[in-house]
Amino acid sequence: MSFLFQERFLRILFIISIILMVVNLYAIFFIAPMVPEQHYAQKIFYIHVPIAWSGFLSYFIVMVAGIMFFIKKDSYWDRVGLAAAEIGTLFVALVLITGPIWATPIWGKPWIWEPRLTTTLILFLIYMGYFMLRKFGGHPERVARYAAVLGILAFLDVPLIFYSVKFWAPQFQLHPQSEMGQQPDGILRVFLFSMFTFTILYILMLRFRVKILNFHYKLKTNNV
Amino acid sequence: MYSYLSYCIAAYLIVFISLIAWFIHQFNIEKKLNNISKIKE
């Protein structure tokens, strides 16, 4: 039986995630009001932003795991960092795919070199480097140290992405600059529910992946 | 004229297929590791 169903916490989280996701999809398509200018394309926003949030949260965990690795000198934190980096990169890749899908009908072209898009792409490329370091870095202990440093430094790009709509002049921006609080109630409630749903899903994925990496580590060190 | 619905469906399909594929991939890794563990025992 999989770890997903063996551990009580994971099992409960898995069931909750499925229920939340079904309710979330129902709310997005049947409860949230339609925005006339964007029609169905606006529905992409309800998954695009929560996925971006979960991706950035994941990179925050990579940074925390990197710091903990240096403090505790325990390889467990290296595995947490690796798991979070993998899931974060999957989420950021989905952000970079769903963004252009939304932009094509709204902006008329899939990609524009504007600050938030460019800084998100840079973050994704930094993590491509991170995985190359993991794969080709040489001795595992040295790789763990370098990966921890890179994970800490890479997170510096996240506030830059978040504040890029403020740092650069409005004429360079295409991303919506209005605050979420200014959205109508119907949209805001569904949006926040979607954020919560993807956060729960992220916690489930991280915990599950860390369990598998721990098992792999135990096998490698012959503790099984 | 863009078909907004088809862009929406494309985005949702890509996201959910990727997430399901991720879980299936993890189950496969776990299965392989379990087999290795059984051989070692």
Contacts between the chains, C-beta under 8 A, distances in Angstrom:
chain1	res1	chain2	res2	distance
A	2	B	27	5.8
A	2	B	30	5.7
A	3	B	30	6.5
A	4	B	23	8.0
A	4	B	27	7.8
A	38	B	4	7.0
A	39	B	4	4.1
A	39	B	5	7.7
A	40	B	4	4.1
A	40	B	5	4.4
A	40	B	7	7.3
A	40	B	8	4.1
A	41	B	2	7.6
A	41	B	4	4.4
A	41	B	7	5.3
A	41	B	8	6.0
A	43	B	8	4.9
A	43	B	12	7.9
A	44	B	7	7.1
A	44	B	8	5.8
A	44	B	11	4.5
A	44	B	12	7.8
A	47	B	11	7.0
A	47	B	12	6.7
A	47	B	15	5.6
A	48	B	11	7.4
A	51	B	15	6.8
A	90	B	18	6.8
A	90	B	22	6.3
A	94	B	14	7.1
A	94	B	15	5.5
A	94	B	18	6.0
A	97	B	11	7.7
A	97	B	14	5.7
A	98	B	11	4.6
A	98	B	14	7.0
A	98	B	15	6.4
A	101	B	7	5.4
A	101	B	10	5.7
A	101	B	11	4.5
A	101	B	14	7.5
A	102	B	7	7.0
A	102	B	11	6.8
A	104	B	2	7.1
A	104	B	7	6.4
A	105	B	2	3.6
A	105	B	4	5.8
A	105	B	7	5.4
A	201	B	19	7.6
A	205	B	22	7.2
A	208	B	26	6.2
A	209	B	26	6.7
A	212	B	26	6.0
A	212	B	29	5.8
A	212	B	30	5.7
A	212	B	33	7.1
A	215	B	30	7.4
A	215	B	33	5.5
A	215	B	37	7.9
A	216	B	29	7.9
A	216	B	33	5.8
A	219	B	33	6.1
A	219	B	36	5.9
A	219	B	37	5.9
A	219	B	40	7.2
A	222	B	40	7.5
A	224	B	37	5.0
A	224	B	40	6.5
A	224	B	41	7.9
